[in-house]
Amino acid sequence: MINVALLSKWHVHAVDYEREARENPMLSIKKVWDEEPERGQGWAEELGVPFESDLDTLLDSPEIDAVIVSTPTNLHTEVIKKAAKKGKHIFTEKVLAFTTRECEELLEMMEKTDLSFMISLPRLTKDYYLYAQQVVDEGVLGTITMMRCRVAHNGAVPTETHPNGWLPETFFNAEQCGGGALIDLGAHPIYLANRLMGKPKSVSSRLPQMRELGVDDHAVAMLDYDSGALSILETSFLSAGSPFQLELYGTEGTLMIEDDQIRIRQGTKEWKTPDNVPEHLPMPMEQWANAMESGETMSVTREDAYLLTAVNEAASLSNKEGRRIDLKEL
């Protein structure tokens, strides 16, 4: 049994990770820490486990094998660095850090250890992504010329009961989050593009604030590559009923994914629904547990974590300076 500590209930997905850990037979939740003690104490009481107010004391405990980090993103570097130094396996929410410099520092630390590190990029386990990757790898669409991906919801649309939408107020805290829609929800199109299209050459972005909540509430980023191909990545906290969309365009065909529907067309042939779609991979939490328990290789990599931060950092700088940012500048 792997003993786990929950580090913060700040992120909206913290309760999901707690549930996934609780339901995994290889994991046992033993302690809770939170940068806001009152919130952490309440969570610990709810789960029936001890609350530890001092992070260093918790990480010094030989009882704890691993940690699930759901702190504000601006605390990731400090908290993950401490956990790694104490030899704890690490599961964390996207993004790993705000800058590539911080990412490199954290990843280099973990590279020197046998720690199992997982960043939650769940769409890399989905059947539609695995099929899209298969199509790219096999050259089914010829030379890929463009990718478009959209992930959006209405989390910042005001309602009678929630004047700023159903997202927690903390998601509009620029200091804690490092941004808004793009760094959070836009992470999904970014890491999908990084896998399907490779490392981009440069990034251009627009991160508007339609509701003036302190962070971007919708955004678009354009990534270009040495080949001349492009990716158009869209996200929003202001879109009701917006489907997930992933499109790949090539010289010999087109792949269209909308929510759970997958269609492909080669040349001038009719659209068809493929019958060779791979099965889902285990979700990141399950992969992490398997890696700790039996040394299984995880499909989400440290390179995925690094490139996600790199594109976000470049997009933020592009919006700030009003120009295209070459990743070499980072």
N, C-alpha and C positions, 0 to 999 in steps of 0.2 A: 504494500500500500504506500502511495506517495502522499505525504502530508503537505498541504497547501495553505498559504496565507493569502487572504484577499487584501490588496492594498488599494483602498479608496473605493467609494461608491459614486465618485464624481461623474463618470461617464454614463451616458444613457444606456449603454450595453453592459454595464457592470452586473446588473441583475441577471442578464442572459448568461454571462460567463459563470456566475455563481451557480445558476441552475444546471448548466452543462457540466460543471465540475462535480456538483452534487449527484448528478445522474450517472457519472462515469464510475464504474466499479473499481478503477485503478486509483482514483483520487479521493482524498478525504480532507475536507476543510477543517482546519484546526484553530485559526486565529483570524482576527480582523484588525487592520490599522486604517486610519483615515486622517487626512490632513485637517479635517473638521471633526474633532473628537465627538461632538454630540451626535453627528450623523453616523459615525462609525460605531459608537456605543449602541445606538438604536438598532443598527444592522446586526451587530454581534448578538444582541439579545434576541432578535428575531430568528437568527440561525442557531441559537443555543450554543455558541462558542465564546471563548474569552475575547475581550477587546484589549489590545495593547496600544497604549497611547504613544509609546516611544518607538520609532521605527528601528533605531539601532539595536534596541533590546530585542525586538522581534527577530531581526535578521541574525542576531547572535545565537538565537535558540537552535540547538541541535535537532530539535523536534521538527523544524520546518525544512522541507526539502526543496520547495518551489514556491513561486509567488505569481499571482495574477495581478498585473498592474493596470488599474483603471483610473489613475490620477489625472488631474489636469495635465494637458500635454506639456506645459511649460515646466512641469516637475519630472517628466520622464527621465531626462538625462541624470539628474541627481539621484532619483530613486533607483533606476535600473543600474547605475554605476555602483551604488552601495550594495544592491542585491548580488551583482556579479562578483564583487570583491569578496562577498561572504559565501560564494559557491552555490548560490541558489539558482535553480532552473527558472526561466523567465518566459511568461506569456504576457503579451501586451497588446493594447489597442493601437490602431493606426492613428497618426503617423508616429514613427519611432522618435523623431526629433524635428526641430524646426530647420536645422541647417545640415548640410553635408559634413561639415567639420564635426559637429556633435555625433552624427551617425558614424563617421569613421572611427571616432574615439570609442564609442560603445561597441561597435562590431569588432574592432581590434582587441578590446578587452576580452570579449567572449570567444574570439578565435583562439586565444591562448589557453582556453579551458575546455573541459568536456561538457560544458553546460548545454542543455537543450533550450534553444531560443526559438520562440514562435511569435510572429506578429499576425494579427487576425486580418487576413485578406480573403474572406470567405468565398468570393466569386471565382477564385482560382480553383475551387473544388467542384464547381458546378458543371453539369453535363454540357450546357451550351458553350461554355468557354473551352472545355476539353475538345468538343467537336470543332470549334473555330480554330483551335491550335492545330488540330489534325489536318484540317483543310489547308492551312498555311504551310505546314511542314511538308505536305504531299504535293504542293503546287497546284492544287485543284483549280484555283482561280487564276492561274498564270502569275504574272508579276503583280503584287499588291501595290496599288497606286494611292488608295485612301482608306482610312478607317474613320468611322463616326460612332461615337458612343454617348448615350445620355442616361444619367441616373438622377432623378429629381423627385421631390415630394412637396407637400404643402405645410411643412413644419413651422414656417414663420408667417403663415396667413392668419390674421386675427379672427377670433371667434368671440362670442358673448362671454364665455367663461375664461378664455385665454387671450388677452389683448395682443400678445406678441406671438400667438400660435402655440402649438402643443410641445415644441421643443423646450427644454429647460432654459431658463434665463442665462445659465452659464455658457451656453453655446454661442451667445452673442458677446462674450467677454474676450476681446481681442488679445489681452495679455495672456490669459489661460489657454486659449485655443490656437493662437497664432494666425487666425483668419476666421473665415466663415464657411460658406457653402463649398468652396473649392477644396479646402484642406480637409474638410470632413466628408461630405457626401461625394464630392468630386474625386476623392481618392480612388473610388472604385473604377471609373473610366480610366484614370491615370495608370493604375497598376495593370489593368487589362491591356492597355495600349503598350506598356513597357514589355509585356510578354509577347503580344502578337506582332508588334512592329519593331521591337528592339529599342536600344538606347537612342533617344532623340539627339539631334544635333543642336537644336535651339527651340526656344519656347516663346510664344507671344500670348498675352492674355488680357482679358478685361474682367474686372471684379467689381461690378457696380453695387451700390447700396440703395435699392429702390425705397426701402422703408426706413433708412437711416437708423439702423439698430446698432451700429458700431462696427459691423463686419459686412463683408459681401454676402448678399442674400441670394444672388444667382451669379453665374459666371460661365465664361467660355475660355478655353485654352486651345491654341493651335500649335502642334508639334511638327517640326519638319526634320527630315532625315537625310543622311548623306546620299541616299538613292534618289532623292527628289520627291519621295512619297510624303503624304501629310496625314495627320490625325486631327480631327475636330472633336473636342471633348466638352460636353455640356453638363451643367448641373444647376440645381435650383432648390431653394427652400420655399418657393412661391408658386409651385405648379401643382394644381389639383388634377388628379387623374392621369398624370403623365406616365406613360409606360416606360419600362426599361427597354432601351434600344441599342443594339450593337450591329453595325453594318461594316462589311468588308467589300471593297470594290477592287477588281483586278482586271487584267487585260483579257482574261478568258472567262470571267464569270463574276457573280455577285452572291454574297451570303447576307441574309437578312434575319436577324433575331429580334423578336419583340415579345417581351415577357417570356413565356414558356414555348412560344411558337418559333420553330426553326425552318427557314426556307432557303433553298439554294437554286441558282439558275446558272447553267454553263452555256456560254455563247448565246445563241438565240433560242435555245430550248425553253420549254415550259418550266415554270417554277415547280419544284418538287420538295416533299418533306423527306429528309434523309432517314434511312433505316439503320444506319451504322453509327448512331450516337453513343459515345461511351457512357458508362455508369458514373454517377457522382463519386468523387473521392470522399474519404472521411473529412468531416469538418476540422478546422484548425485545432480546436481543443482536443479532439480525439487523436489527431496526429501527434500532438505534443505529448499526450499521455503515453501513446505507443512508443514514442522515441525515448522517453524517460524509462519506461518499463522494460523494453526489449531492444532498444537501439535502432528501431525502424527509421528509415530516411523520410524526412518531411518534404512535402512538395512545395511548400512556401519557403523561400530561401532568404538569406541575408541580403543578397543582391536585390531581391524584390523590395525589401525594406529601404535599402539605400537609394534606389532609383525613384521610389515614391517620394522621398524627401527631396531629392534633387530637382524633380520636376516642379514640386510645390514651391521650393525656394526660388527657382527661376521664374515661375509664374507670378509670385508675389513681387519680385523685383521688376519684372516686365510691366506690371500694372502701375507700380510706383513711379518708374522712370519713363513710361510711355514708349518703350522700344523693345525690340526683340532681344532676348538674352541667350547668348551662346553658353551651353553647359560648361564649356572650358573656363568660363569666367568664375565659376563657383570653386 
